[in-house]
Amino acid sequence: MKRRTVLAGIAGTAAAGFAAPSQAQQDPFGSKELIAAAEKEGSMTFYTADFAETQQEVIKEFNKRFPKIKVAMVRAPGGQLIQRIKTEAAAGKLAADVVNHSDRGLMLEMADLFQDYAPPNAADYRPDALVSPKLWPSATLGWAIAYNTQLVKNPPKTWMDLLKPEYKDKQIGQVIGPSGGTTWTRIMFERQVLGEDYWKKQAALGISLYPSGAPCSDALVRGEISIAPLLYNIIYTKIADGAPAEAIFAPEGVPIVPYADGVTKTSKSPNAAKLFMNWRLSKEGQTFMINKLGNITSLKEPPAYPKGWDPKTVKVWVPKFEEFDKLRATWIEEWNKTYGYRQ
């Protein structure tokens, strides 16, 4: 299916409210028949590009509600996971029942590998977080500004504060633009919301660059850098463990990254897969991921908020998917030149 057709289908589905509620949709996790069939299958395979530790916590919580279903997790970095899926699918051996990935563009390119699926609470989700009726944001991450509390006496309060000369000479660290869909979302926000010269002004301060969020957050905690834009869930767990760090949600906006998760057509445990997705997308699942993992949510009405999130002042920013897809290669190349990064 061509991308134009897919996007048109999303718009039509959103306008129709994702269809009228059925008997199955009266239960937050699915019908009694679905649950019984899922428990009979007893197991499923889950492919994810997210942190293994994070998803293990989600699986443990799911099993508190549905202990009869064993979830086998396969974790790989984003690009490697996409390649694995394509290779297995081409050989007719795609083993995943559910795929969880942060890059909606890459997942959309493979939309024909996934079943038609919608959770019981489909109408409760933001239409701008969806790229296909088959793919759903069971995880949503958000960007915050983190800082080391032992080193920073005048912490930043806004994104524009990250242009202050007082933070020059590699005090600020950040993840490289080409690292993946999450960082591309952040740099797209910087250019579209903070100004076309934002990158140039910040790069002039001298920025420490990191390949991903994990080493960047580790460097912040160790004091090798003082400040860093980070996905909130990455720094949240360190703060909860007592690290000398804090994070704020800036008033100009919080770029959010809705994942794209789906149930594969080749699923050997389609009922368990749908139940797993239903739980992850439910109010219960989303509340757990917000409170315990530092996630955000793509629900229109969030069931909870992260620490420091004031819904009266914090604005969520979601990239327009057409621009997210179209501008990516050109803008990342410009970002690389501006920050002096060579791949």
Helices and strands as residue ranges (DSSP letters): H 3-15, G 24-26, H 32-41, E 43-48, H 52-65, E 70-75, H 78-90, E 98-101, H 104-108, G 111-113, G 122-124, G 127-129, E 140-148, G 160-163, G 165-167, E 173-175, G 177-179, H 181-189, I 190-194, H 198-203, E 208-210, H 213-222, E 227-231, H 232-240, E 245-248, E 254-258, E 260-263, H 270-281, H 283-293, E 316-317, H 321-326, H 328-339
